[in-house]
């Protein structure tokens, strides 16, 4: 009886071990770190005109790749494009090892995935045409408002409309550039998104002076990198890399590379200080 029990427990432990194989072990076996990135989430994660991955989050993940390379000989780094819709599936299926983009941390997402230390904090607002009657969020009543589909941003928009008893047509788009194009063409009256992304869209517009971001902050959006759940060693390596960047001040160069002459908000400065955990 006891022998059969021990055999059963051993078999179950083996299955659990196989099901929760750690990323660092898998990366060492394949010699490849697969970094997932969005191609349309500038300035955090995007694809340059030359087809190269770039952005604030990609620069963070480049430092993480260096940390992995210190433990894995002859490491190759594979950048894998993902979308807002399939990014989490790519993690679950093992197509990528880490998601480097503009992903908001939520408790419901933490039930399924692990998140790093925070990498950025922002909030949602609306981008509007300066010749439009829409100046603040409440002005979207009876109007068409665009938002990136299948995101917490879309969920936040719908909840905000409901909370304020505002009736508006919600138009989902597949990418931020598509939302900008719809706004410029007059197909929508406002575009809802994270403020920092809206500012980047404004800068990329055909006529940046024709657009403006409302002063109102409508939510709190904390960003982080995403990994498979329960992968403690890999998450510790990621967190140690980020904490060192924050503590040393090296994050300043990465910020400036992505945001130019802009200064970090007081909230972001506080985040860097609080997340720079001691060794």
N, C-alpha and C positions, 0 to 999 in steps of 0.2 A: 504493500500500500504506500509506504513512505517513499520507496524507490520510484513508483509511478508518479507520486506527487512532485518529487525533486526533478524528474525528467520533464514533467509538464511545466513547472516553473522555469526551468532552464530554457525550454523551447519558447515559452512566451517572452522571456527576457531577450532571447536572440531576435525574435520578431520585432520587439519594441526597439531594440538597438538598430536594426536594419532600417526601420521606418523613420528613425530620428537621426540618421547619419548626419554628422556635423559638417557644415560647409567647408571649414578649413581642411578637413580630411579629404572631402570630395575635390576641393580645389587642388590639393597636393597630388591627388591621384591623376587628375586630368591635366594639371599644369596650367589651368585657365581660370581666370576670374571673370565672370560674366556680369557686366554692369548694365542694368536696364535704364534707359533714359527716354524722356518725352522729347519729341522733335519740335514741339510747338508751345513750350512753356517758358519763353524768354522772359527775364534774363537768367532764370534758374537752370533750364534744361532745354536746349534747342539744337538745331542742325544748321551749320553755316552754309553759305552759298556753295562752298567746296564740298559739302556733304560730311563735314567733320562734326562730331559732338562737341558742344561747348556750353558754358554757363557756370554760374555760381556753384550749383550742386555738383556738377561734373568736376570742378576744381577740388571740391572737398573729397570726392571719391577718388581723384588722382592721388591725393595724400594717403587715402586708405589703401589704395593699390600698392603704394610704396611700402606701407606697413606689412601687407600680406607678402610682398616680394622678399621682405627680410626673413620670412619664415619658409617660403616656398621657392626652391631654386628654379631658375629659368621660367619665371612666371610670364604667361601671355595674358593680356587684357583684351577682352572682347566686349565692344560696346553694342548693345542690342536695342534697337528702337522699339518702344512700346507705346500704346495709346492709353488714354484715360480709361477706356473700357477693358483692356486686356492686361493691364500692368500687374494686377494682383494674381491673375491666373498664371502669368509668366513666372512669378515667384513660387506659387504652389506646385507647378509642374517641373520646377528646376531649370527652366529656360534661362533664368537669371539668378544671380546670387544676392544681389542688392539692388534696390530701386532708388535711383538718384534723380530726383525731380523736385516738384513743388507739391508734396503730399502732406495733407493736414492730418495731424494725430487726433484720433478720437478714441473714446473708450471702447466703442463697438468694434472698431478696427483692431484695437489691441487684443480683443478676444480671439482674433485669428492670426495676427502677425505681430512681430516684434519691431519696435521703433528705437532708433538711436536717441542720444541726447538731442535736444532741439537744435535745429540748424538756422531757423529764421522765425520771426514773428511778424505778422501783418494782420490786416483786416479787410473786409469787403467794402466796396463802395460801388458807384456807378460812373461809367464813362458816357459823356453826352456831347452832342454837337453844340457849339456855342450859340448857334442861331436857333436852337430848339427851345420850346417853352419848358422843357424838363431841366431843372437846375438842381434839385434835391430828390431824394428817393420818393418822397410822397407825391411828387409830380408825375410819377409813372402811371397813376390811376387812369385806366382807360387806354393806355398806350401799349406798345409792343416792346418788351424788354428781352434782350438776348442773354444767354448764359451757356457756358460749356456743359454739355450733357454728361450724365453718368458720373457726377462729381459731388463732393460735399457742398460745393458752391451752389450747384443747382438745388440741392436739398435746402440749403440755407436761404436761398432766394424765395422758395415756395413758403418756407416757415415764416420768413419776415413779412411776406405779403399777407399771409393768413393772420399773423399777430397784429398787423396794423389795419386789417380789414380793407385791404386795397385790392381791387379787381383789375388785373392787367393780363395781357396775353404773354405767356412765357414761350419764347422761341429758343429751342436748344440748337446749338451748333456743334460741329465736330472738332473745331480748333479755334484758338484765340484769333489768328489772322482772319478766319472766316467771319468771326463776330465783328472784327474791326471793319471788314469790307461791307458787311450788312449795315453797320452803323453809318459809314461814310456814304453809302448808296441810298440811305433813307428808308431801308427796309425794316429797320427797328429804330426805336426812339431813344434807347439807352442800352448799354451793355454792362452787365453785372459781373464783378470779379474781384480778385484780390487787388488791393490798391497798387502794390508794387508792379504787378503784371499790367494793370491798366495804364500806369505811367510809362511802362516800356512800350505798350501798344501805341500810346500817344506819340512817342518819339519816332516810331516807325511809320506813322501815317503820312499820306501824301502831303497833307498840310497840317502839321502838328498844332498850329495856332488856331485851327478851326475846332479843336476838341478840348475838353476839360474834364477833370475828375472832381466829383462833388466833395465837399469838405467833410461830409458825414461819414463816420465809421460805423458799419452795421454789424460787425462780428469780430471775433478774435480767432485768428487762424495761425496756430503753431505748426511749423513744418519740421519734418524729420526724415531721415533715411529709413527705408523699410527692409526688413529681413524676414526669413522664415521663423516661425515661433519656436521657442525652446532652444535656440542655437546660441547658448550662453557664451561660449568662447569667442565666436565670431563677433557677437554684439559687443563684448568687452574690448576687442581689438578696435572696433569702429569707434566706440565711446572714448577709449583712451586717445585715439588719434584726434578726435574733435576737441576733447578737453585740453589737450596739449596746444592745439591751434589757438583756442580761446585764451588760455592762460599765458601763452607766450606773446600774444599780440599779433602773431602771424596772420590771423584772420583778417587783419586790416588790408593787407595786400590783395587777398582774394575778394574782399568786398569791393575795393576800388576797381579791380579788373572787371567786375560785373556791373557796377553802378556808377562808375566814373567819379565825378566831383561831388556826388550826393553824399550827405552825412548820414550815418546810421541814426535811426530814431532813438529817443531815450529808452523806449521799451526794448529795442534790439541791443543797445549797449548793456542794459541790465541783464538781458538774457545771456550775453557773452560772459559777463562777470559771474553770474549764478551757475552757468553750465561749465565753467572752467574748473572742474573738480580737481582737488589735489591728488597727487599720486600716492 
